[in-house]
Amino acid sequence: MKQLLELTRRDLKVFFKDKGMFISSLITPIILLVLYATFLARVYKDSFFSALPEGFSVDPKIIDATVAGQLISSLLAVSCVTVSFCANLLMIGDKANGTIRDLTVTPVKRSTLAGAYYFASAASTLIVTLTALACGFGYLATQGWYLSASDVLFSILDVILLTLFGTALSSCLHFFLSTNGQASAVGTVVSAGYGFICGAYMPISSFGSGLRRVLSFLPGTYGTSLLKNHLLGGVFDEMSSAGFPEEAVNGIREAIDCRLFFFGREVTTPAMFAIVAGAVVLFTGLFVLFHILFKQEKNK
């Protein structure tokens, strides 16, 4: 345990000392915020107004809060995964510069090294994503605050769960990489594509039925929906209190993926938690299995 803590502390120190890795991790949420606020805010507002019955008036503050909640949830859904890929570059860097050879000749077990990389990546990613969540709460306060205490706590839990998912996924993929060029290529693909397949850039409901069915098998889809449900739950309650027809509220919820369906059956919030948590366990187990198989192969 002492070796694990020392190696984790070493990995964290190297990560924050390397300004390239640290800045690349921080810049992801900033770029996404600018992208959303500049290009997608108007699209989101138009989609909300189109879901309202004709002639129905609404307080603009409610719509502003709805747009802000969707923007922040989308930003966090992407950042929790893409930032973890940046934070996990340390494992690739140690392979590229030969540091891993110095570490493996010591009495430290490979499982301890793997655990240190995993925990350090998760911790550094959480620092970034929780900071982004705090900034998101500040932005929501300026647009319209309708969150309850439970919404805030569940949002924090969502970010932690998605960060662990991103860490486990990136650890599995980075295990097979050995150069910074390979890591950059994988990171570029993930950064460019993940936001689309998880429903952050465009709602899953706007895709065709075939693509929706395919994306319903991906855990990231449900992670995004969890964030949207908890960051927008208070807004939907306010809409109902303001006299919104139930059909309109349900239409908005479905349009922005707060309601997801798996082959015609609605997926409940506890089921979404279970799916994302199961994915964390699965990819973490695969990461451990890769190290066991690699060790056996080395011993032959």
C-alpha positions in Angstrom: 0.0 0.0 0.0 2.9 2.4 0.8 4.5 1.7 -2.6 1.1 2.4 -4.3 0.7 5.7 -2.5 4.2 6.8 -3.2 3.9 5.9 -6.9 0.6 7.6 -7.2 2.1 10.8 -5.6 5.0 10.6 -8.0 2.6 10.3 -11.0 0.5 13.2 -9.8 3.6 15.4 -9.3 4.9 14.6 -12.8 1.5 15.3 -14.3 1.2 18.8 -12.7 4.8 19.5 -13.3 4.4 18.8 -17.1 2.8 22.0 -18.2 2.0 20.5 -21.6 -0.2 17.7 -20.2 -1.8 19.9 -17.6 -2.7 22.7 -20.0 -4.0 20.3 -22.6 -6.3 18.9 -19.9 -7.5 22.3 -18.8 -8.0 23.6 -22.3 -10.6 20.9 -23.3 -13.4 22.2 -21.1 -12.6 25.8 -22.1 -12.8 25.1 -25.8 -16.0 23.2 -25.4 -17.6 26.0 -23.3 -16.7 28.5 -26.1 -18.0 26.1 -28.7 -21.3 25.5 -26.9 -21.9 29.1 -26.0 -21.0 30.4 -29.4 -22.6 27.9 -31.8 -25.0 25.6 -29.9 -26.8 27.9 -27.5 -29.1 29.4 -30.2 -29.8 25.9 -31.6 -30.8 24.7 -28.2 -33.1 27.7 -27.6 -34.8 27.2 -30.9 -35.4 23.5 -30.2 -37.0 24.3 -26.8 -39.3 27.0 -28.3 -40.3 24.6 -31.1 -41.4 22.1 -28.5 -43.9 24.5 -26.9 -47.5 24.8 -28.0 -48.2 27.6 -30.4 -49.0 30.9 -28.6 -47.8 29.7 -25.3 -45.7 32.3 -23.5 -42.9 31.4 -21.2 -40.5 33.3 -18.9 -37.2 33.6 -20.9 -35.3 32.9 -17.6 -36.6 29.4 -17.6 -35.4 28.8 -21.2 -32.0 30.4 -20.4 -31.6 28.1 -17.4 -32.6 25.1 -19.6 -30.0 26.0 -22.2 -27.3 26.6 -19.6 -28.1 23.2 -18.0 -27.8 21.4 -21.3 -24.6 23.2 -22.2 -22.9 22.4 -18.9 -24.1 18.8 -18.8 -22.8 18.3 -22.4 -19.5 19.9 -21.6 -19.0 17.7 -18.5 -20.1 14.6 -20.3 -17.3 15.1 -22.9 -14.6 16.5 -20.5 -14.8 13.6 -18.1 -13.7 11.2 -20.8 -11.4 13.4 -23.0 -9.5 14.9 -20.0 -8.8 11.4 -18.7 -7.1 10.6 -22.0 -4.9 13.6 -21.5 -4.2 12.8 -17.9 -3.3 9.2 -18.8 -0.6 10.4 -21.2 1.9 9.9 -18.4 1.7 6.2 -18.8 2.6 6.6 -22.5 5.3 9.1 -21.7 7.0 6.7 -19.3 7.1 4.0 -22.0 8.4 6.5 -24.6 11.3 7.9 -22.5 12.2 4.6 -20.9 11.2 5.4 -17.4 9.0 2.3 -17.3 12.1 0.1 -17.6 13.6 1.8 -14.6 10.4 1.2 -12.6 10.0 -2.4 -13.6 13.5 -3.5 -12.6 12.7 -2.5 -9.0 10.9 -4.8 -6.6 7.6 -3.0 -7.2 4.9 -5.2 -8.7 3.5 -4.5 -12.1 0.0 -4.4 -10.5 1.2 -1.7 -8.2 2.5 0.3 -11.1 -0.8 -0.1 -13.0 -2.8 0.9 -9.9 -0.7 4.0 -9.4 -1.2 5.1 -13.0 -4.9 4.5 -12.7 -5.4 6.3 -9.4 -3.2 9.2 -10.4 -5.1 9.6 -13.7 -8.4 9.5 -11.9 -7.3 12.0 -9.3 -5.9 14.5 -11.8 -8.9 14.2 -14.0 -11.3 14.8 -11.1 -9.4 18.0 -10.1 -10.1 19.3 -13.6 -13.7 18.0 -14.0 -14.9 19.0 -10.5 -13.4 22.5 -11.1 -15.3 22.6 -14.4 -18.5 21.5 -12.5 -18.0 24.3 -10.0 -17.6 26.8 -12.8 -20.7 25.4 -14.4 -22.7 25.9 -11.1 -21.5 29.5 -11.2 -22.7 29.9 -14.8 -26.1 28.3 -13.9 -26.5 30.8 -11.1 -26.2 33.7 -13.5 -28.7 32.1 -15.9 -31.3 30.7 -13.5 -30.7 28.5 -10.5 -33.4 25.8 -10.0 -31.2 23.1 -8.5 -32.0 21.4 -5.2 -29.4 20.1 -2.8 -30.0 16.6 -4.1 -29.5 17.7 -7.7 -26.1 19.2 -6.7 -25.0 16.1 -4.9 -26.1 13.8 -7.7 -24.4 16.0 -10.3 -21.1 15.6 -8.3 -21.7 11.9 -8.2 -22.3 11.8 -12.0 -19.0 13.6 -12.6 -17.1 11.2 -10.4 -18.7 8.2 -12.0 -18.1 9.4 -15.5 -14.5 10.4 -14.6 -13.9 6.8 -13.4 -15.4 5.5 -16.7 -13.1 7.8 -18.7 -10.1 6.7 -16.7 -10.9 3.0 -17.1 -11.5 3.4 -20.8 -8.4 5.4 -21.5 -6.3 3.0 -19.3 -7.4 0.1 -21.4 -6.7 1.8 -24.7 -3.4 3.4 -23.6 -2.1 0.0 -22.4 -1.4 -1.0 -26.0 0.3 2.3 -27.0 4.0 3.0 -26.6 4.7 6.3 -28.4 3.4 9.9 -28.0 2.4 9.9 -31.6 0.1 6.9 -31.1 -1.4 8.5 -28.0 -2.0 11.8 -29.9 -3.8 10.0 -32.7 -6.1 8.1 -30.3 -6.7 11.3 -28.3 -7.6 13.2 -31.5 -10.1 10.5 -32.5 -11.7 10.4 -29.1 -11.9 14.2 -28.8 -13.5 14.5 -32.2 -15.9 11.6 -32.0 -16.9 11.0 -28.5 -19.1 14.0 -28.1 -21.3 12.8 -31.0 -21.7 9.2 -30.0 -22.5 10.1 -26.4 -25.2 12.7 -27.3 -23.3 15.7 -26.0 -23.0 17.7 -29.3 -26.3 16.6 -30.8 -29.1 14.8 -28.9 -29.5 11.1 -29.7 -33.2 11.8 -30.4 -32.2 13.8 -33.5 -30.5 10.8 -35.1 -32.1 8.0 -37.1 -33.8 5.1 -35.4 -31.0 2.7 -36.5 -28.2 4.9 -35.1 -30.2 5.5 -31.9 -30.4 1.7 -31.3 -26.6 1.3 -31.8 -25.8 4.2 -29.5 -28.2 2.8 -26.8 -25.6 0.1 -26.2 -22.9 2.6 -25.3 -22.5 3.5 -21.6 -21.4 7.1 -22.4 -24.9 7.8 -23.7 -26.4 7.1 -20.3 -23.7 9.1 -18.5 -24.6 12.1 -20.5 -28.3 11.6 -19.8 -27.6 11.3 -16.0 -26.0 14.7 -16.0 -28.8 16.2 -18.0 -31.4 14.8 -15.7 -29.8 16.1 -12.6 -28.7 19.5 -13.9 -32.2 20.1 -15.5 -34.5 18.4 -13.0 -35.3 21.6 -11.2 -35.9 23.4 -14.4 -38.5 20.8 -15.5 -40.2 21.1 -12.1 -40.3 24.9 -12.5 -41.8 24.4 -16.0 -44.6 22.3 -14.5 -45.2 24.9 -11.8 -45.4 27.7 -14.4 -48.2 25.9 -16.2 -46.3 24.0 -19.0 -48.5 21.3 -20.4 -47.2 17.8 -19.3 -46.9 16.9 -23.0 -44.6 19.9 -23.6 -42.4 19.0 -20.6 -42.1 15.4 -21.7 -41.4 16.5 -25.3 -38.5 18.7 -24.1 -37.2 15.9 -21.9 -37.2 13.4 -24.7 -35.8 15.9 -27.2 -32.7 16.5 -25.1 -32.2 12.9 -24.1 -33.3 13.1 -20.5 -35.6 10.2 -21.5 -33.8 7.4 -23.2 -35.3 4.2 -24.6 -33.8 0.8 -25.1 -35.7 -1.0 -27.9 -38.9 0.8 -26.9 -38.5 0.6 -23.1 -37.6 3.7 -21.1 -34.4 3.4 -19.2 -34.8 4.6 -15.6 -32.2 6.7 -13.7 -31.1 3.9 -11.4 -30.6 1.7 -14.5 -28.4 4.4 -16.0 -26.3 4.5 -12.9 -26.0 0.7 -13.0 -24.9 0.8 -16.7 -22.2 3.4 -16.2 -21.0 1.8 -13.0 -20.9 -1.6 -14.7 -18.8 -0.2 -17.5 -16.4 1.2 -15.0 -16.0 -2.2 -13.4 -15.7 -3.9 -16.8 -13.0 -1.7 -18.2 -11.1 -1.6 -14.9 -11.2 -5.4 -14.9 -9.9 -5.5 -18.4 -7.1 -3.2 -17.5 -6.1 -5.5 -14.7 -6.5 -8.6 -17.0 -4.2 -7.0 -19.6 -1.5 -6.6 -17.0 -1.9 -10.2 -15.8 -1.7 -11.5 -19.3 1.3 -9.3 -20.2 3.1 -10.5 -17.1 2.5 -14.1 -18.0 3.7 -13.5 -21.5 6.9 -11.9 -20.2 7.5 -14.8 -17.9 7.4 -17.3 -20.8 
